Amino acid sequence: MKKKNIAIIAHVDHGKTTLIDRILSFCSGIDAKDATDRVMDSNQIEKERGITILSKSTAVMYKDYYVNIIDTPGHADFGGEVERVLKMVDSCLLLVDAFDGPMPQTRFVLKKALELGHKIILVVNKIDRDGCDPHGVIDKTFDLFLELNANDQQIDFPVIFASAKNGFAVKNLEDEKKDLEPLMDAVLEFAPNATGDINKPFVFQVANLDYNEYLGRICIGRMFDGTLKIGDNVKLLGVDEKKNPIVSNHKITKIFKFLGIKRVETDKVEAGDIAAIAGIPEMTIGDTLCAPEIKEPLTRIEIEPPTVAMTFLVNDSPLAGKEGKFVTSRNLRERLNKEIQTNLSLKVEDLGDSFKVSARGELQLAILIENMRREGFEIGVSRPEVITKEIDGVKSEPFEMLVMDVPETSSGGVIQELNRRKGLMQQMQQLGHGNVRIEYQIPTRGIIGFRSFFLTETRGEGTFSSSFLEYRPFTGAMEGRQRGVLVSMENGVTSTYALFNLQERGDLYIGAQTTVYVGMIVGLHNRDNDLDINPVREKKLTNVRASGTDDALKLTTPRSLSLEESMDLLEDDEILEVTPQSLRLRKAILNPTMRKRK
């Protein structure tokens, strides 16, 4: 049977996962009634946030073709997932929003695909969106191909117009909008057939990992040559932690292929197939699994190094152990070791009483922390910090390309803040409807803590995204948070009376009847210094106290912080206490007297 292997690549939120769901429905891989739920986003956090975190494989049967399709993340923090899976395919559907046009991650994923020589099919998505400009988007995408030095065959890309949400695609905007047949026909016409020689010795390379508590580690990759059957003796060509080559022999016990949203067990796979192999625990991303007579491994898939790190600590606050099930360093060590079994873009360094966890970005760390708190862990985490390098004897730091769409009335404040964070403006253009697009090159340090400011400054109407550029010489010290914090100097339960008198001092993060402890941060100060306050003070009783006076006190609604907002606010001397039920900001040193001595 003829095979096609394609990946769907795009900037975040341009519709990749929705399109795959509609393809699954159209090709009868799943019931249409399931297609509204983004079934490829199987992780609960993926469903809640509307983003793809892990690349996933599926396959459909269409007109006598077996089409393997891989859904890839759009967010820059998960770019490592994209790079790996592109090695498994021969062509890509490049989705570009008909309103937004090419965005930072569009450039990143397209560059990787072009470097691998992949054939690109452009899908201009969301053509039903008000104010969109499909033909203008094609022109901008063509310019991007030229910038990225695409060859003559790649520049001559076919174009399909689509609305993934409404489940239709057309070759021309005037065509009848029925279903996805024009898109699938374009895949059969333009995507090359999967390559490989079934008569050569078997060669398979691991591009992704999964884990099952019954089967253990499951390695997903592509069959480049040969045939593999249950019971075959194979050789694993890998490397150890120091990059020294290692060789081991194994017997195949479980093989799976993909069909719809299911992983189907099979007894044989051939050249060109995308498959999953279980039962070899030491096999990892980049390794080559091959016939015993093969001597040399395939070119190894390299994973980009982390750029941001956080310290994970055992929760030692006065409220520790009251809300979570897993609270010890042993629990924390076991959980982090389990994570790096499948998430190879994370690095964990055991510091004895704490763990340094490094990742590609702040969001990737936030996803890990959120997963852990849902599993019942209590932890403390430090402020995110960038990982610097020595390059040719010069201290260097990571830089990002930052693209923002903001209301014109907010652009001045955003520009001023980014300049303060050592950003360099690249361009600014009018988008219409009172919005502007601003592009900056900025140290990764400058983005940490920027999200909260940006949402406040644009009143939630702005959007921004970033992608890793390169390491550049260190730009020097950078100012931290502009405002101090309000820190509790007492243990107890907050009172309406105390908070009413404190709310003019700044923005409160807690309401009345909340348990606090000495050193806990309860709000953001209006000024640039930290202020110790008493949020539990009660009003003294007197003989002339009026009945119901306290009931008349009106508190402003406390500001509720998300996990990422809490991480953004942290300074070097602060910790975020994370439990299944609560997020609490606190000083690393709780005692105010000891804190002042530091």
Secondary structure, DSSP 8 states (H G I E B T S, - for coil): -EEEEEEEEESTTSSHHHHHHHHHHHTTSS-GGGGGG-TT--SHHHHHHT---S-EEEEEEETTEEEEEEE---SGGGHHHHHHHHTT-SEEEEEEETTT-S-HHHHHHHHHHHHTT-EEEEEEE-TTSTT--HHHHHHHHHHHHHHTT--HHHHS--EEEEETTTTEEESSTTS----SHHHHHHHHHHS------TTS--EEEEEEEEEETTTEEEEEEEEEESEEETT-EEEEEEE-TTS-EEEEEEE--EEEEEEBTEEEEESEEETT-EEEEES-TT--TT-EEE-TT--S-----------EEEEEEE--STTTTSS-SB-SHHHHHHHHHHHHHH-TT-EEEE-SSEEEEEESSHHHHHHHHHHHHHTTB-EEE---EE--EEETTEEEEEEEEEEEEEEGGGHHHHHHHHHHTT-EEEEEEEEETTEEEEEEEEEHHHHTTHHHHHHHHTTT--EEEEEEEEEEE--------SS-EEEE-S-EE--HHHHHHHGGGEEES--TT-EE-TTBEEEEESSSS-EEE-TT------TT--TTTGGG----------HHHHHHH--TTEEEEE-SS-EEEEESS--HHHHHH-
